[in-house]
Amino acid sequence: EDDLGWLGYFIGRNQSVHDLTIDFLPQDDQRVDAFIEGVNCNRSLREFSILADRDIGISLQNLCSFFRENNNLRAVYLYHSEIGRECARELALALGKRRVKTLRHLSFRNNNLGDEGFADIVQALWTQPQLDRLVCTSNNIGRISCEALGALMRERMTNLTSLHLRGNGINDAGLQALVPGFCSNNNLERF
């Protein structure tokens, strides 16, 4: 019955696993936490993806050392995970403390980050100038996030080639905040 915990244990101890995609997590928080605890120990994953269709914010907070210390991590995809503001802040702290600059793709889709939550993540990305793809679709972001992102693109993130912000209801003030970043970033190919 505790297959998820054993899977987490296996992933945590295995140094050959490079990609992990989780398309379902049960409603049992203890089982999810046991799985997350194991994943948190892994340092070989290059791509990490969760499609949860439920609130796993607390469990994701337990992955902060994984996000901070995995020197091989190149892509993170978090979908339908109801992350929320507090977890977004914790993820931002972890991303901001990454010493190795391997992260290339960061994707948040339909996680309810909110404007301030995504702004926290954007602030952390000042330490990740190598990022070339950023997705934040359907996360209720607005002017605050756009101001932070516009400043980041204008002054620091010059490798960004792909930015996806659809489904957020960004108004004219948000778009105006992004314009200086668009003008300064010659690599942006997709928006």
Solvent accessible surface area in square Angstrom, and as a share of the most:
residue,aa,sasa,rsa
1,E,196,0.88
2,D,70,0.37
3,D,106,0.55
4,L,23,0.11
5,G,11,0.11
6,W,170,0.60
7,L,72,0.36
8,G,0,0.00
9,Y,115,0.44
10,F,107,0.45
11,I,4,0.02
12,G,6,0.06
13,R,169,0.62
14,N,34,0.18
15,Q,106,0.47
16,S,80,0.51
17,V,32,0.18
18,H,74,0.33
19,D,92,0.48
20,L,18,0.09
21,T,87,0.51
22,I,16,0.08
23,D,97,0.50
24,F,147,0.61
25,L,1,0.01
26,P,19,0.12
27,Q,135,0.60
28,D,61,0.32
29,D,83,0.43
30,Q,152,0.67
31,R,80,0.29
32,V,0,0.00
33,D,50,0.26
34,A,37,0.29
35,F,0,0.00
36,I,0,0.00
37,E,122,0.55
38,G,9,0.09
39,V,0,0.00
40,N,32,0.16
41,C,80,0.48
42,N,0,0.00
43,R,78,0.28
44,S,7,0.04
45,L,0,0.00
46,R,101,0.37
47,E,72,0.32
48,F,0,0.00
49,S,14,0.09
50,I,0,0.00
51,L,56,0.28
52,A,4,0.03
53,D,105,0.54
54,R,28,0.10
55,D,92,0.48
56,I,4,0.02
57,G,6,0.06
58,I,123,0.63
59,S,7,0.05
60,L,0,0.00
61,Q,40,0.18
62,N,74,0.38
63,L,0,0.00
64,C,16,0.10
65,S,29,0.19
66,F,0,0.00
67,F,3,0.01
68,R,66,0.24
69,E,61,0.27
70,N,0,0.00
71,N,82,0.42
72,N,57,0.29
73,L,0,0.00
74,R,99,0.36
75,A,1,0.01
76,V,2,0.01
77,Y,37,0.14
78,L,1,0.01
79,Y,44,0.17
80,H,65,0.29
81,S,0,0.00
82,E,77,0.35
83,I,8,0.04
84,G,18,0.17
85,R,90,0.33
86,E,90,0.40
87,C,3,0.02
88,A,0,0.00
89,R,87,0.32
90,E,56,0.25
91,L,4,0.02
92,A,7,0.06
93,L,96,0.48
94,A,1,0.01
95,L,4,0.02
96,G,24,0.23
97,K,119,0.50
98,R,6,0.02
99,R,181,0.66
100,V,52,0.30
101,K,91,0.39
102,T,28,0.16
103,L,0,0.00
104,R,104,0.38
105,H,58,0.26
106,L,3,0.01
107,S,2,0.01
108,F,2,0.01
109,R,73,0.27
110,N,67,0.34
111,N,0,0.00
112,N,67,0.34
113,L,1,0.01
114,G,20,0.19
115,D,33,0.17
116,E,84,0.37
117,G,0,0.00
118,F,0,0.00
119,A,10,0.08
120,D,34,0.17
121,I,0,0.00
122,V,0,0.00
123,Q,102,0.45
124,A,10,0.08
125,L,0,0.00
126,W,73,0.26
127,T,48,0.28
128,Q,0,0.00
129,P,30,0.19
130,Q,23,0.10
131,L,0,0.00
132,D,20,0.10
133,R,67,0.25
134,L,0,0.00
135,V,0,0.00
136,C,0,0.00
137,T,10,0.06
138,S,49,0.32
139,N,0,0.00
140,N,96,0.49
141,I,5,0.03
142,G,16,0.16
143,R,111,0.41
144,I,66,0.34
145,S,0,0.00
146,C,1,0.00
147,E,80,0.36
148,A,14,0.11
149,L,1,0.00
150,G,0,0.00
151,A,26,0.20
152,L,0,0.00
153,M,0,0.00
154,R,101,0.37
155,E,106,0.48
156,R,99,0.36
157,M,0,0.00
158,T,73,0.42
159,N,68,0.35
160,L,0,0.00
161,T,43,0.25
162,S,8,0.05
163,L,0,0.00
164,H,30,0.13
165,L,11,0.06
166,R,155,0.57
167,G,58,0.56
168,N,16,0.08
169,G,75,0.72
170,I,35,0.18
171,N,90,0.46
172,D,107,0.55
173,A,44,0.34
174,G,0,0.00
175,L,78,0.39
176,Q,131,0.58
177,A,22,0.17
178,L,0,0.00
179,V,74,0.42
180,P,51,0.32
181,G,0,0.00
182,F,55,0.23
183,C,101,0.61
184,S,49,0.31
185,N,8,0.04
186,N,146,0.75
187,N,67,0.34
188,L,39,0.19
189,E,144,0.64
190,R,159,0.58
191,F,124,0.51
